[in-house]
Amino acid sequence: MNRRPRRNRVSAAVRGMTQETQLSLAQLVQPIFLQDGLGIQQEIASLPGTFRFSPDMALQEIASCLQLGITNFILFPAVAAHLKDKIATHSYHPDNFYLKAAANIKRHFPEVCLISDVAMDPYSSDGHDGYVKGGKIHNDETLPILAKMAIAQAEAGFDILGPSDMMDGRVGAIRQALDEAGFTETGIMAYTAKYASAFYGPFREALDSAPREQADVPKDKKPYQMNPANRREALIEAELDTAEGADFLMVKPALHYLDVIQTLKTNFELPIAAYHVSGECAMLLAACQRGWLDFHTAMPETLLSIRRAGADVIITYFAKDFARISS
């Protein structure tokens, strides 16, 4: 045999030289759930090892992540019910603990990259990403709300804003609002292909952000999140987000949509982000807890598959675990 592929697998050193896909901590983003208060570190039952932190405890968590080499964070707010209303006014209120927490994090750790969540659902009394009226989601009436939210987040010090709402035209509306307010260097990580997935359960538990069970409220988010059966539609969304000024294009979920990640990577020059969502992580954790899989080998392989599909950035609840294993 003139060709023996096994020669390039003969030792760890040779395998390292011939490894095609590299995954580094610089490409990972650690999600952090925030809630108002002091001294709070509450584990999320459906996602063991992930917690809701009060702002003071979040500082400690970020400090521990930095020691491991993690520098990128995406923050999500768990908002008290009495602060929610139909137009998400608390999202841009000066007393919003989420905005204050972000500003405080940047004061303590100016070197970190903070990514926000731009959507109505954490602040909406209806639990939807858009404005609900007459039993429908009203796209264009949502955009000014998102623009106000985006400016407030940029003022708080977020480096990159993450519109996760899937309203048409929201990237352009946010980009225009940011530029007019002088935030020309604030980036936008567009949730370009966000699917109406069954794998968001633990996340919604963490934030209490599921749609409300009311007669005049749509029962799910299918009227604006993408159909899991569609891949080519992601090209349309990506083309629009690129034209409207996005700096990153995101696919969510990641693991069940590797083909979509590869499609966007092949057709667009912007960095591709992928969100390894809570349900995907919870499944792996459950299998490992039952002894059916080994976490220390299955978890890195999972992240590597997302990277191999074409993701330049991976948001994952396993960022700290990967950092510990790879150190």
Order of alpha helices (4+ residues) and beta strands (2+ residues): alpha-beta-beta-beta-alpha-beta-alpha-beta-beta-beta-alpha-beta-alpha-beta-alpha-alpha-beta-alpha-beta-alpha-alpha-beta-alpha
